[in-house]
Structures are given as structure tokens and as C-alpha cells.
């Protein structure tokens, strides 16, 4: 959980096919996920547009 999320090149076709407001949520549920622990609370901030910064 957190941002930024990184995807390997193998996921590019699925990412390019995404539509709607759900983003890559489905891909994250079906793909192998590696979590990296960090000590920055900013990773939980949802940033979708420049205005969100």
C-alpha cells in the first residue's frame, strides 16, 4: 500500500488497456506484489492530478 507504485514491463499491455476510475487496482490484486517498507507517511497520499500536490 502506498505511492509510487512500480510495475515491471511485463505489465505494460494490461496497464495500457485500463479504463475507468479504478486504475490498476485489479492488476495489483492479480499480480505478484513486492512491498518495500519506508518511513515516510507521504507514501499513503493519493495523488491523481497536479492539484493534489
C-alpha positions in Angstrom: 0.0 0.0 0.0 1.4 3.4 -0.9 2.8 5.5 -3.7 4.5 5.4 -6.0 3.6 2.0 -7.4 6.1 0.5 -9.8 5.2 -2.1 -12.5 7.5 -4.3 -14.5 7.5 -4.0 -18.3 5.6 -7.3 -18.5 2.5 -5.4 -17.2 2.6 -2.7 -19.8 -0.1 -4.2 -22.1 -2.5 -4.5 -19.1 -1.8 -1.0 -17.9 -2.4 0.5 -21.4 -5.7 -1.3 -21.5 -7.0 0.2 -18.3 -10.2 2.3 -18.4 -12.4 4.0 -15.8 -11.8 5.2 -12.3 -10.4 2.0 -10.8 -6.9 2.4 -12.1 -4.6 -0.6 -11.7 -6.4 -2.0 -8.6 -7.4 -5.2 -10.4 -3.9 -5.7 -11.7 -2.5 -5.3 -8.2 -4.9 -7.9 -6.9 -3.8 -10.5 -9.5 -0.1 -9.8 -9.8 2.8 -10.7 -7.5 3.4 -7.8 -5.3 6.7 -6.9 -3.5 6.3 -4.5 -0.7 9.1 -2.2 0.4 9.0 -0.7 3.9 9.7 3.0 4.2 9.4 5.5 7.0 7.6 8.3 5.0 3.9 8.9 5.8 3.6 10.7 2.4 3.5 7.3 0.6 -0.1 7.0 1.6 -1.2 10.3 0.0 -3.4 9.8 -3.1 -2.1 12.0 -5.9 -4.0 11.8 -9.2 -3.6 15.4 -10.6 -1.1 18.3 -10.2 -3.7 20.0 -7.9 -3.4 17.1 -5.4 0.2 18.1 -4.8 
